[in-house]
Structure formats: C-alpha cells, structure tokens
Amino acid sequence: MKLLPLLGLLCALSGAQTGPGLKVLTFNVRMPSPNDGPDVWPQRRDRLVEVIRTTAPDLIGTQELFAEQGDYIVAQLPQYRWFGVSRRGDRTDEHMGVFYKPDRFRIVESGNYWLSETPNRPGSADWGMSLPRMVTWGLFEDRSGARFYFYNTHFPHRREDADARLRCAKLIASRLPKDHPLILTGDFNTGLDSDAYRELTANLTDAYKEAGERSGPEGTFHAFKGTPGADRIDWILFRGPWRVTRVETITRNDNGRYPSDHFPVLAELQ
C-alpha cells in the first residue's frame, strides 16, 4: 500500500514532462523578388506554406517577409495570425513578421524598434548600414497565465557590416527585459565566431547547442541550391525555464526546388 503515493507522484511527474511543449520556427522566407527566376514567390509559396503546415510551429519569427506573403500564409493556414510593420514603418517593405496560434496564446502587448541610434524612429539606420534594420516583439500569455517575450530581427548582411552587427546585438541586449523568460529569433547574417554572437549569448542560450537531438545541416543559407554554407546564421536564442529537446534544420524540397534561399530552423522546447 505504501507504493501507491509513490506511483501517483511518478505518474504526475511523467505527465508534467510530456505536457504541451513549445515549437519555435525561425524562417527567412526570401522577399518576393521578380528576379528569382524559377524560385519567384508565386512558384514557391505553397512549398513554404506546406513546411509550416507539416511542422506546425506555435510561434514563427520571419525575416524578409512582405505583407503579401504574410497575408497569403495566414489565408492558407487560418490557425495562425501575424503582426509587424515594415522596416520603413508601414507595409511597403520587409517585415519582421511574427506568426502565432491564437488558440494557444494571447498578445498582451507588442511593438517595434529600429537598430539605430534612434530606435523609436521608423526607418532609421546608422553605423554605415545600407538598409534599415529592426526588431518586432510581443509579450505572450498562454492559457495558464504564464508570460514570455518573443523577439524577431534581421541583421545587416554585408561583409563590411561586422561592426554594425555588433552594435545591433548590443542594442538588443540592452533592451531585453531582465525579469521574464524570452525567445529571440532571427537571421543574424554572421557565424558563431562573431562578436555579435558572443554579445547575445553572454546572457542567452543557443537552442541549437542545447538540443538533446539535432537533425539537418548546421549551415542555413543555401541560395536556393540546397547546399548550405558553413555558417549557421539563423538562430533561436532564449532565456527561461525551457529544455530544448530537438532542433531541426529543415531541408524539405520539391524535386530540388526550395521554399526559400534559407533553411528554416525549428526548435522544440519543453
């Protein structure tokens, strides 16, 4: 009879460990450029939707997203909503669009800021960057009342932007809340040997490194060719009470045609 309380406790612990997790996707969707030949947006958009449908992430941080792309995705997948503004402060350019499942979370508050000396000024750019860069964020609450922040960004892309990327990382690090769990996704356009990576991972954990299981290549940019570069430039970083059970670099394609020029990265957190 003394075994019954112990068995009950073990069952409770087992249930806690296998409860609903959190699936996070970071995805540079590639803007709808007319110069992409056979990989123009209308030809690949359903492949991209299918990746989201089959992986079923709870939250997605996208980069290079234009409004027409975000609207198409939620039209095909009505279980999602998305929010964000473009880097010009309107709907005319690249968004850091954040997608979420409203049946799992509600947005308590959200906002945007720019990676510049004047972060509250839409479209602002400094540090020699060729384009404005920004962050879109949301404070989410789940059904239990637990809250966490979600941040999404896209760093400058040129070889000569190393100092700008470090300044972007420092600005983000200085604005992260210190009293809440948080997740940061993005295309950081730099590898793990960079000052920008060291700055952000000083206080955040790299989900890829922490994963109990990893699949797919480490490199994430492949220029629609399917052969990744050496660097992992698309990251999922976090701080909070999560254990990363699995990370996948998703390489799904249709006879050599890919949904984007980046591989999306999926992290499963428990």
KOLZA-267304 format. One record per residue (C-alpha): x, y, z. Coordinates in steps of 0.001 Angstrom, whole numbers, padded with zeros to 6 digits, always signed. Layout:
residues N
XYZ/...
This chain:
residues 270
+000000+000000+000000/+002894+002357+000661/+003778+002165-003031/+000590+003955-004122/+001605+007515-003179/+004970+006990-004886/+003305+005663-008031/+000966+008647-008056/+003891+011023-007793/+005755+009291-010614/+002673+009479-012841/+002304+013190-012083/+005934+013853-012887/+005668+011870-016095/+002629+013897-017138/+004439+017161-016391/+007390+016146-018532/+005268+015176-021518/+002792+018091-021430/+002372+020601-024265/+005722+021914-025443/+006586+024988-027458/+007659+024718-031102/+009520+027746-032446/+010497+028336-036075/+012866+030957-037439/+012474+031428-041185/+013976+033889-043656/+011260+033498-046284/+013092+035450-049009/+011322+038577-050231/+009101+038294-053338/+011781+039387-055805/+010850+039274-059521/+014474+038357-060272/+014389+034886-058711/+013630+033014-061944/+012036+029627-061195/+012082+030500-057470/+009851+033571-057652/+007329+033810-054838/+004230+032529-056727/+006155+029377-057680/+007377+028540-054179/+004739+029954-051842/+002834+026688-051494/+006054+024831-050669/+006650+027357-047911/+003105+027001-046596/+003491+023223-046574/+006634+023442-044424/+004700+025443-041842/+001690+023155-042078/+003660+019964-041533/+005994+021257-038803/+003127+023083-037014/+005189+025586-035009/+003439+027572-032288/+005487+030693-032982/+007360+031802-036094/+009850+034626-036468/+010170+035536-040143/+012628+037747-041967/+012314+039397-045395/+008554+038955-045134/+006453+041286-047267/+002805+041930-046412/+001540+039958-049407/+003492+036927-048187/+002247+037167-044613/-001331+037578-045784/-001031+034588-048115/+000350+032360-045366/-002493+033082-042932/-005070+032777-045725/-003820+029228-046340/-003251+028482-042644/-006048+030243-040723/-004868+028732-037445/-002217+031481-037445/-002236+035238-037127/+000668+037568-037778/+001741+041094-036870/+004517+043576-037578/+005349+046651-039626/+007898+047014-042380/+011358+048431-041841/+010023+051689-043351/+007359+051857-040642/+004498+050914-042995/+003533+047874-045114/+005689+048575-048175/+008916+046734-047362/+010430+043853-045401/+008685+042935-042137/+009962+041047-039100/+006573+039332-039124/+005710+037245-036057/+003197+034413-036500/+001411+032764-033600/-001505+030476-032790/-004262+032470-031083/-005784+029302-029652/-002597+028883-027582/-001557+032459-026814/-002873+035961-026489/-000790+039061-027135/-000534+041206-024019/+001430+043908-025835/+003672+044229-028874/+005886+046728-030606/+008793+047506-032896/+012077+049334-032700/+014887+050077-035105/+018517+049056-034828/+019961+052555-034882/+020920+055478-032659/+017237+056480-032701/+015446+053140-032205/+011993+054680-031872/+012200+056414-035258/+010754+054209-038032/+013094+053643-040949/+016184+054887-039111/+019584+053392-039925/+023091+054122-038643/+026565+052562-038324/+027079+052523-042105/+024210+050079-042784/+022803+050127-046305/+019223+049459-045150/+017121+049990-042019/+017088+047016-039653/+014616+046418-036870/+013065+044252-034176/+009426+043203-033815/+008411+041857-030414/+005426+040601-028479/+004611+039729-024897/+002598+036497-024988/+000447+034827-022378/-000564+031178-022526/-003703+029582-021132/-002088+029010-017762/-001337+032721-017414/+002409+032265-017916/+004028+035069-019907/+007125+035303-022082/+008576+037713-024612/+009270+036874-028240/+011701+038975-030310/+012490+038703-034008/+015162+040504-036035/+017324+040592-039178/+020881+041935-039003/+022749+043768-041813/+024108+041437-044446/+027295+042832-045972/+030805+041640-045152/+031723+045191-044073/+028826+045301-041583/+030568+043363-038788/+030777+046414-036522/+027151+047302-037292/+026062+043769-036384/+027850+044068-033053/+026139+047401-032397/+022798+045812-033279/+023494+042977-030833/+024453+045419-028081/+021285+047447-028605/+019085+044339-028450/+020890+043046-025356/+020397+046395-023619/+016648+046382-024307/+015796+042817-023324/+013701+042551-020142/+015549+041075-017215/+012570+039644-015346/+010768+037490-017937/+011515+034392-019999/+012184+035323-023620/+012944+033939-027062/+014929+035732-029765/+014827+034535-033373/+016480+035990-036435/+018722+035932-039444/+021872+037380-037926/+023974+037197-041107/+027038+036064-039167/+028501+032897-037711/+029227+031719-034208/+032760+033116-034184/+031480+036694-034372/+031372+039409-031733/+027627+039742-032320/+027066+036086-031380/+029257+036391-028295/+027392+039516-027207/+023975+037894-027414/+024921+034518-025990/+026557+036114-022953/+023090+036069-021375/+021034+033945-023766/+021221+030237-024597/+021620+028952-028145/+018842+026390-028683/+020860+024542-031337/+023732+023902-028950/+021441+022863-026111/+019279+020462-028110/+019121+016866-026989/+018681+015884-030636/+019733+017684-033824/+018962+016905-037443/+019794+018551-040740/+022882+020561-041692/+024280+023252-039431/+024615+025835-042214/+021361+027624-043042/+021866+029801-046162/+021885+027896-049455/+020847+030387-052197/+018049+028075-053469/+020649+025428-054313/+020180+023111-051323/+023891+023101-050441/+024334+025106-047243/+027194+027398-046438/+029411+026606-043489/+027915+029165-041118/+024766+028859-039061/+023392+032391-039407/+019749+031731-038421/+019473+031381-034644/+016965+030688-031910/+018205+032060-028598/+016340+032003-025302/+016337+032594-021589/+013887+030844-019328/+012638+027557-017883/+012816+025552-021093/+014670+022399-022035/+015435+022034-025750/+014515+018518-026781/+015117+018811-030505/+016325+021179-033242/+015876+020564-036953/+017340+022450-039900/+014560+021784-042400/+015734+020884-045897/+012441+019764-047441/+012133+020455-051133/+010137+019520-054219/+012466+017921-056771/+015250+020347-055929/+013043+023432-055611/+013065+025010-052155/+010615+027252-050303/+013336+029852-049623/+017041+030546-050029/+017453+029842-046286/+016663+026617-044494/+014192+027276-041696/+015193+026115-038210/+012721+024503-035803/+013323+024166-032055/+011129+022104-029758/+011154+023346-026174/+009683+021593-023156/
